[in-house]
């Protein structure tokens, strides 16, 4: 396993299964989603590297699952001289959890007829909706036997989130 990459074939089914009923990011469900993803990947890795059910695998594993919420569109500040009609578009009013309220330039939540979202009349900047993230991992180990691998589950983007999985394996013997 040390010279191989952890198979994406293990990661994709784990993410797909955990998120199959998720239509959007729901913070209350992220712990469950992460737990299901991690446990599914661990079961698969242990099964793939154990020589028999009574023999432990030849590696120890650490799996990390990170679910990142995409930003909701933010209204353009009331005075934005650089914004042109081509740079803006109206946002349809849809319901969203209270913690996902968009903020105006004054920091006040914007609501539209009971829905927790930007007003349908409020234009928003193009390109909003993604958060920046950088992650790095370092390790001191035997490069011949140990390793790490990262995977991004691309299908989650259409649900307003990014899912990034990291797997670390360390040889037992």
C-alpha positions as CSV (number, residue, x, y, z in Angstrom):
1,X,0.0,0.0,0.0
2,X,2.9,2.4,0.7
3,X,3.8,2.9,-3.0
4,X,0.1,2.9,-4.1
5,X,-2.4,5.6,-3.9
6,X,-5.5,4.8,-1.8
7,X,-8.1,3.8,-4.4
8,X,-10.6,6.4,-5.4
9,X,-12.9,3.4,-5.8
10,X,-13.0,3.2,-2.0
11,X,-13.7,6.9,-1.5
12,X,-16.4,7.6,-4.0
13,X,-18.8,4.9,-2.8
14,X,-18.3,6.0,0.8
15,X,-19.1,9.7,0.0
16,X,-22.0,8.8,-2.3
17,X,-23.6,6.6,0.3
18,X,-23.3,9.1,3.1
19,X,-24.6,12.0,1.0
20,X,-27.1,10.3,-1.2
21,X,-30.1,12.0,0.5
22,X,-28.4,15.3,1.0
23,X,-29.6,18.1,-1.3
24,X,-27.7,20.9,0.4
25,X,-25.3,21.6,3.2
26,X,-27.0,21.0,6.6
27,X,-24.7,21.7,9.5
28,X,-26.8,19.5,11.8
29,X,-26.0,16.5,9.6
30,X,-22.3,17.0,9.0
31,X,-21.2,14.9,12.0
32,X,-23.3,12.0,10.8
33,X,-22.1,12.4,7.2
34,X,-18.4,12.5,8.3
35,X,-18.8,9.5,10.6
36,X,-20.4,7.4,7.8
37,X,-17.7,8.4,5.3
38,X,-14.9,7.7,7.7
39,X,-16.3,4.3,8.9
40,X,-17.0,3.1,5.4
41,X,-13.5,3.9,4.2
42,X,-11.9,2.3,7.3
43,X,-14.0,-0.9,6.8
44,X,-13.0,-1.0,3.2
45,X,-9.3,-0.4,3.8
46,X,-9.1,-2.9,6.6
47,X,-10.9,-5.5,4.5
48,X,-8.6,-4.9,1.5
49,X,-5.4,-5.3,3.6
50,X,-6.3,-8.1,6.0
51,X,-5.2,-11.5,4.9
52,X,-8.0,-13.2,6.8
53,X,-10.9,-12.1,9.2
54,X,-8.8,-13.2,12.2
55,X,-5.6,-11.5,11.1
56,X,-5.2,-7.8,11.7
57,X,-4.3,-5.6,8.7
58,X,-0.7,-4.9,8.1
59,X,-1.3,-1.1,8.4
60,X,-2.8,1.3,10.8
61,X,-5.0,3.9,9.2
62,X,-6.1,7.5,10.0
63,X,-9.0,8.9,7.9
64,X,-10.1,12.5,7.9
65,X,-13.2,13.8,6.3
66,X,-13.8,17.5,5.9
67,X,-17.1,19.0,4.7
68,X,-17.0,22.6,3.7
69,X,-20.1,24.7,3.2
70,X,-20.2,26.9,0.1
71,X,-21.0,30.6,0.8
72,X,-24.4,31.9,0.0
73,X,-24.4,34.8,-2.4
74,X,-23.8,38.1,-0.6
75,X,-25.6,41.3,-1.6
76,X,-23.5,43.9,-3.4
77,X,-22.9,46.9,-1.1
78,X,-25.4,49.7,-1.8
79,X,-22.6,51.9,-3.2
80,X,-20.4,49.9,-5.5
81,X,-19.0,52.1,-8.3
82,X,-17.2,49.2,-10.0
83,X,-20.3,47.0,-10.4
84,X,-21.9,47.0,-13.8
85,X,-25.2,45.3,-14.9
86,X,-23.1,42.5,-16.4
87,X,-21.4,41.9,-13.1
88,X,-24.6,41.4,-11.2
89,X,-27.6,39.1,-11.3
90,X,-30.8,38.9,-9.1
91,X,-31.0,36.1,-6.6
92,X,-34.2,34.1,-6.3
93,X,-35.7,34.0,-2.9
94,X,-35.5,30.5,-1.4
95,X,-35.6,29.2,2.2
96,X,-32.4,28.5,4.0
97,X,-31.5,27.7,7.6
98,X,-31.2,30.7,9.9
99,X,-27.5,30.3,10.3
100,X,-27.1,30.8,6.5
101,X,-28.4,34.3,6.4
102,X,-26.7,36.5,3.9
103,X,-25.4,39.8,5.3
104,X,-25.7,43.2,3.8
105,X,-22.8,45.7,3.7
106,X,-24.1,47.0,7.1
107,X,-24.0,43.5,8.6
108,X,-27.8,43.2,8.8
109,X,-29.5,40.0,7.7
110,X,-31.5,40.4,4.5
111,X,-34.9,38.6,4.3
112,X,-37.5,38.3,1.7
113,X,-41.0,37.5,2.8
114,X,-40.1,35.1,5.5
115,X,-37.3,33.3,3.6
116,X,-33.9,33.5,5.1
117,X,-32.0,34.6,2.0
118,X,-31.0,37.6,0.0
119,X,-33.9,39.6,-1.4
120,X,-34.9,38.8,-4.9
121,X,-34.3,42.4,-5.7
122,X,-30.8,42.4,-4.3
123,X,-28.1,41.8,-7.0
124,X,-25.1,39.7,-6.0
125,X,-21.6,39.5,-7.3
126,X,-20.6,36.9,-9.8
127,X,-18.3,34.2,-8.5
128,X,-19.6,34.1,-4.9
129,X,-20.4,30.8,-3.4
130,X,-17.0,29.2,-2.8
131,X,-14.8,29.5,0.3
132,X,-11.1,29.3,0.1
133,X,-9.4,26.5,1.9
134,X,-5.8,25.2,2.1
135,X,-4.8,22.1,4.0
136,X,-1.4,20.5,4.4
137,X,-0.1,17.5,6.2
138,X,3.4,16.5,7.2
139,X,4.7,13.3,8.6
140,X,8.0,11.7,9.7
141,X,7.9,8.0,8.8
142,X,9.3,5.2,6.6
143,X,8.6,6.3,3.0
144,X,9.0,2.7,1.9
145,X,6.0,1.5,3.9
146,X,3.9,4.4,5.0
147,X,2.0,7.0,3.1
148,X,-0.9,9.5,2.7
149,X,-3.4,10.3,0.0
150,X,-6.1,13.0,-0.4
151,X,-9.3,12.9,-2.4
152,X,-12.0,15.4,-3.3
153,X,-15.5,14.2,-3.9
154,X,-16.5,16.3,-6.9
155,X,-20.2,15.4,-6.8
156,X,-20.7,17.3,-3.5
157,X,-20.2,20.7,-5.3
158,X,-23.7,20.5,-6.8
159,X,-25.1,20.3,-3.2
160,X,-23.4,23.4,-2.0
161,X,-20.4,21.8,-0.3
162,X,-16.9,20.4,-0.8
163,X,-15.9,17.1,0.7
164,X,-12.2,16.4,1.1
165,X,-10.9,13.0,2.4
166,X,-7.4,12.3,3.6
167,X,-6.1,8.8,4.3
168,X,-2.8,8.1,6.2
169,X,-1.4,4.6,6.5
170,X,1.4,3.4,8.7
171,X,2.9,-0.1,8.4
172,X,2.5,-2.2,11.6
173,X,5.5,-4.5,11.0
